[in-house]
Amino acid sequence: MPKISVKAAEMPASPIRKLVPFAEAAKKKGKIVYHLNIGQPDIETPEVALEAIRNNNLKTLEYTHSEGIESYRISLGEYYRKFDIPVETEDIIITTGGSEALIFGLMTTCNPGDEIIIPEPFYANYNGFAKIAGVNIVPVTSYIETGFALPPIEEFEKKITSKTKAIIICNPGNPTGYLYTKEELEKLSDIVKKHDLFLFSDEVYREFCYDGAVPFSAMNLPEIKNNVIMIDSVSKRYSMCGARIGAMISKNKDVMQGAMKFAQARLSSPTIDQIAAEAALKTPQSYFDKVEKEYVARRDILVDGLNKIPGVFCPKPSGAFYCVAKLPVKNAEKFCQWLLEDFDFEGQTVMMAPAAGFYATPNTGLQEVRLAYVLKQESLLKAVKCLEEALKVYPERI
Amino acid sequence: MPKISVKAAEMPASPIRKLVPFAEAAKKKGKIVYHLNIGQPDIETPEVALEAIRNNNLKTLEYTHSEGIESYRISLGEYYRKFDIPVETEDIIITTGGSEALIFGLMTTCNPGDEIIIPEPFYANYNGFAKIAGVNIVPVTSYIETGFALPPIEEFEKKITSKTKAIIICNPGNPTGYLYTKEELEKLSDIVKKHDLFLFSDEVYREFCYDGAVPFSAMNLPEIKNNVIMIDSVSKRYSMCGARIGAMISKNKDVMQGAMKFAQARLSSPTIDQIAAEAALKTPQSYFDKVEKEYVARRDILVDGLNKIPGVFCPKPSGAFYCVAKLPVKNAEKFCQWLLEDFDFEGQTVMMAPAAGFYATPNTGLQEVRLAYVLKQESLLKAVKCLEEALKVYPERI
């Protein structure tokens, strides 16, 4: 039997999936499991997008252009410009999810063996995308004590070698929920310019900024406009993860020409989903206001609730719908497994993602967990209560 | 400005796209252009699939499982077994088009620098998929004189090195329309077994077999059941190219586990499109009968018409909806460009794909073109007439 490739063997499994069998076993035993481990929001997709799917009158489901449906690309450019993000139609390739945008971006810019610097903790699937492109991730650690602010720029400097090709940021961040300030982005601009790197800015959570915080796009760093590749997606913005529609955006013509060849090889992104994504651009502001209000309420229940539990620390994020909390346990993965296997409070328990899987540096973030506040408020209240009770009785509490 | 990657620079552009600017210019001049160059059928998608899209009542467009919607995978397995193709649910990963299935398959099985043998002419995007996986294509030439039958197996033997990892076939073939016999597949089975290779069998045109020809699936080669990776797609079968739903199928557990990690990194294939693909499995036989009748009529008009033109030779394909014809010209690409730029017959002309782009061996197939019979019969009649008139006046006719 022929052997599989080194790449396939080394391809990392998602840290979110590791505990799935334990959760399934818990459910089989009749436990209610609050899933704080995944980023699938329960928010409804805007009606205008769903309607576009239901009311389509296509007779033949044809390919679209490889770069995406033109009217969608035009409308998407207008959308960005409404927020003063300078994006023209020709700067946009519609991709099959933000995932594909990042894969295209890495393959277009990096040679196998190149290095990309990423502040950790970071979205774990970046590991997979890097492996696909054959590039090595070099982490720069950010810390829970500062709310996961951008690490000092000297820490980036220290990691730059002749092989460094790019920096990737996620802003607002998954898993941290941290929103980078304009000043932080300008510091990144300086170092990117100095070393002539690419800057990947994953901005898929842009619409999830709270308490009046305004996101600052990397596309608004004119000094490095040819270095920036923005990654976007409709998955979270319109709660339509299953549409698999994203975008790769750059002013750099060479990058866009290179990426187009990858786009052409896979022919096109799904047609109906692009139609839905285009329609979603007409989502009324009231939808976003309602969603924001809901997420702020959820965040406050979760984060305030966590911080009230003795020994727990959770910085309040100003973006996205995740937070990272430090628990009074030595090994959060073991604790998460124990929660599913050996604990329940009135028949209920909690599933969280151990944060170590979001760090590239070994043995980092061992006490931390990532929580997604994508559940209804009453479920979050119950989940926090579960955690509180669990930490009272966990045998290995420190 | 940082440089793009070697991979992006070397990524091949599609041979079908090369002539697009000339076609656009021709249309601007008011010429009617018959597009025989592309594989986008004009056939309508089955109503049952379109209905599933229109009648869906999802409130939130969520991710599906990374391996695909379970009920779809179960039904798809049943579909294959109806044709005595032994596929179980666990042998199936739903992919975003056949393209993604092949990319996953190559990344899962091949290391960068490995070689894959492909009978040429072959589907040109295989070049892009190979480049993405970092593998080198080693062609074995098949010839128009034999209708593009499988080259003698000794020709494959000659090309096998320590780096050879797989053979890829497309059956029925794009661009040749050739349907491999059971005997040809058994020969492939022997060599695959002898050298312990993988066999990729791209069977996306399985339902397009004519004149009573019955396709023989590589999944029915029990001697190499752990070596076979079948590539499938709903694009052509149900004329739903824009759904971007395919499948990677194998009995090899290591391969499937490896591929699953790539599938998990990109989260899932589009949800609505999987629902449509599942519904499409209920397409009535009358749909296929009608489609087959139409394609046979089109093929006969095109191929018989071509063969009546002095100096033109076109073997009659028994599958898919392409054919390759040899023209009495030295350089078919030049002729195709001339057709668009300098020729018209009563205001009409023809766009074809020069076949050289489907060969990996340089300077091969220079006299050949690929034609797709995806147009209505009256258009095909006119297209053939155009070609006939063109060859009467083409200055470089040989």
Boltz contact constraints between the chains, C-beta under 6 A:
constraints:
  - contact:
      token1: [A, 1]
      token2: [B, 226]
      max_distance: 6.0
  - contact:
      token1: [A, 2]
      token2: [B, 196]
      max_distance: 6.0
  - contact:
      token1: [A, 2]
      token2: [B, 198]
      max_distance: 6.0
  - contact:
      token1: [A, 4]
      token2: [B, 108]
      max_distance: 6.0
  - contact:
      token1: [A, 4]
      token2: [B, 254]
      max_distance: 6.0
  - contact:
      token1: [A, 4]
      token2: [B, 255]
      max_distance: 6.0
  - contact:
      token1: [A, 4]
      token2: [B, 258]
      max_distance: 6.0
  - contact:
      token1: [A, 5]
      token2: [B, 109]
      max_distance: 6.0
  - contact:
      token1: [A, 5]
      token2: [B, 110]
      max_distance: 6.0
  - contact:
      token1: [A, 5]
      token2: [B, 111]
      max_distance: 6.0
  - contact:
      token1: [A, 6]
      token2: [B, 111]
      max_distance: 6.0
  - contact:
      token1: [A, 7]
      token2: [B, 107]
      max_distance: 6.0
  - contact:
      token1: [A, 8]
      token2: [B, 108]
      max_distance: 6.0
  - contact:
      token1: [A, 8]
      token2: [B, 258]
      max_distance: 6.0
  - contact:
      token1: [A, 11]
      token2: [B, 261]
      max_distance: 6.0
  - contact:
      token1: [A, 13]
      token2: [B, 261]
      max_distance: 6.0
  - contact:
      token1: [A, 14]
      token2: [B, 264]
      max_distance: 6.0
  - contact:
      token1: [A, 40]
      token2: [B, 62]
      max_distance: 6.0
  - contact:
      token1: [A, 40]
      token2: [B, 63]
      max_distance: 6.0
  - contact:
      token1: [A, 44]
      token2: [B, 59]
      max_distance: 6.0
  - contact:
      token1: [A, 44]
      token2: [B, 60]
      max_distance: 6.0
  - contact:
      token1: [A, 45]
      token2: [B, 60]
      max_distance: 6.0
  - contact:
      token1: [A, 45]
      token2: [B, 61]
      max_distance: 6.0
  - contact:
      token1: [A, 54]
      token2: [B, 54]
      max_distance: 6.0
  - contact:
      token1: [A, 59]
      token2: [B, 44]
      max_distance: 6.0
  - contact:
      token1: [A, 60]
      token2: [B, 44]
      max_distance: 6.0
  - contact:
      token1: [A, 60]
      token2: [B, 45]
      max_distance: 6.0
  - contact:
      token1: [A, 60]
      token2: [B, 239]
      max_distance: 6.0
  - contact:
      token1: [A, 61]
      token2: [B, 45]
      max_distance: 6.0
  - contact:
      token1: [A, 61]
      token2: [B, 240]
      max_distance: 6.0
  - contact:
      token1: [A, 61]
      token2: [B, 242]
      max_distance: 6.0
  - contact:
      token1: [A, 61]
      token2: [B, 243]
      max_distance: 6.0
  - contact:
      token1: [A, 62]
      token2: [B, 40]
      max_distance: 6.0
  - contact:
      token1: [A, 62]
      token2: [B, 241]
      max_distance: 6.0
  - contact:
      token1: [A, 62]
      token2: [B, 242]
      max_distance: 6.0
  - contact:
      token1: [A, 63]
      token2: [B, 40]
      max_distance: 6.0
  - contact:
      token1: [A, 63]
      token2: [B, 241]
      max_distance: 6.0
  - contact:
      token1: [A, 63]
      token2: [B, 242]
      max_distance: 6.0
  - contact:
      token1: [A, 96]
      token2: [B, 96]
      max_distance: 6.0
  - contact:
      token1: [A, 99]
      token2: [B, 266]
      max_distance: 6.0
  - contact:
      token1: [A, 107]
      token2: [B, 7]
      max_distance: 6.0
  - contact:
      token1: [A, 108]
      token2: [B, 4]
      max_distance: 6.0
  - contact:
      token1: [A, 108]
      token2: [B, 8]
      max_distance: 6.0
  - contact:
      token1: [A, 109]
      token2: [B, 5]
      max_distance: 6.0
  - contact:
      token1: [A, 110]
      token2: [B, 5]
      max_distance: 6.0
  - contact:
      token1: [A, 111]
      token2: [B, 5]
      max_distance: 6.0
  - contact:
      token1: [A, 111]
      token2: [B, 6]
      max_distance: 6.0
  - contact:
      token1: [A, 125]
      token2: [B, 265]
      max_distance: 6.0
  - contact:
      token1: [A, 128]
      token2: [B, 265]
      max_distance: 6.0
  - contact:
      token1: [A, 196]
      token2: [B, 2]
      max_distance: 6.0
  - contact:
      token1: [A, 198]
      token2: [B, 2]
      max_distance: 6.0
  - contact:
      token1: [A, 226]
      token2: [B, 1]
      max_distance: 6.0
  - contact:
      token1: [A, 239]
      token2: [B, 60]
      max_distance: 6.0
  - contact:
      token1: [A, 240]
      token2: [B, 61]
      max_distance: 6.0
  - contact:
      token1: [A, 241]
      token2: [B, 62]
      max_distance: 6.0
  - contact:
      token1: [A, 241]
      token2: [B, 63]
      max_distance: 6.0
  - contact:
      token1: [A, 242]
      token2: [B, 61]
      max_distance: 6.0
  - contact:
      token1: [A, 242]
      token2: [B, 62]
      max_distance: 6.0
  - contact:
      token1: [A, 242]
      token2: [B, 63]
      max_distance: 6.0
  - contact:
      token1: [A, 242]
      token2: [B, 271]
      max_distance: 6.0
  - contact:
      token1: [A, 243]
      token2: [B, 61]
      max_distance: 6.0
  - contact:
      token1: [A, 244]
      token2: [B, 270]
      max_distance: 6.0
  - contact:
      token1: [A, 254]
      token2: [B, 4]
      max_distance: 6.0
  - contact:
      token1: [A, 255]
      token2: [B, 4]
      max_distance: 6.0
  - contact:
      token1: [A, 258]
      token2: [B, 4]
      max_distance: 6.0
  - contact:
      token1: [A, 258]
      token2: [B, 8]
      max_distance: 6.0
  - contact:
      token1: [A, 261]
      token2: [B, 11]
      max_distance: 6.0
  - contact:
      token1: [A, 264]
      token2: [B, 14]
      max_distance: 6.0
  - contact:
      token1: [A, 265]
      token2: [B, 125]
      max_distance: 6.0
  - contact:
      token1: [A, 265]
      token2: [B, 128]
      max_distance: 6.0
  - contact:
      token1: [A, 266]
      token2: [B, 99]
      max_distance: 6.0
  - contact:
      token1: [A, 270]
      token2: [B, 244]
      max_distance: 6.0
  - contact:
      token1: [A, 270]
      token2: [B, 270]
      max_distance: 6.0
  - contact:
      token1: [A, 270]
      token2: [B, 273]
      max_distance: 6.0
  - contact:
      token1: [A, 271]
      token2: [B, 242]
      max_distance: 6.0
  - contact:
      token1: [A, 272]
      token2: [B, 272]
      max_distance: 6.0
  - contact:
      token1: [A, 273]
      token2: [B, 270]
      max_distance: 6.0
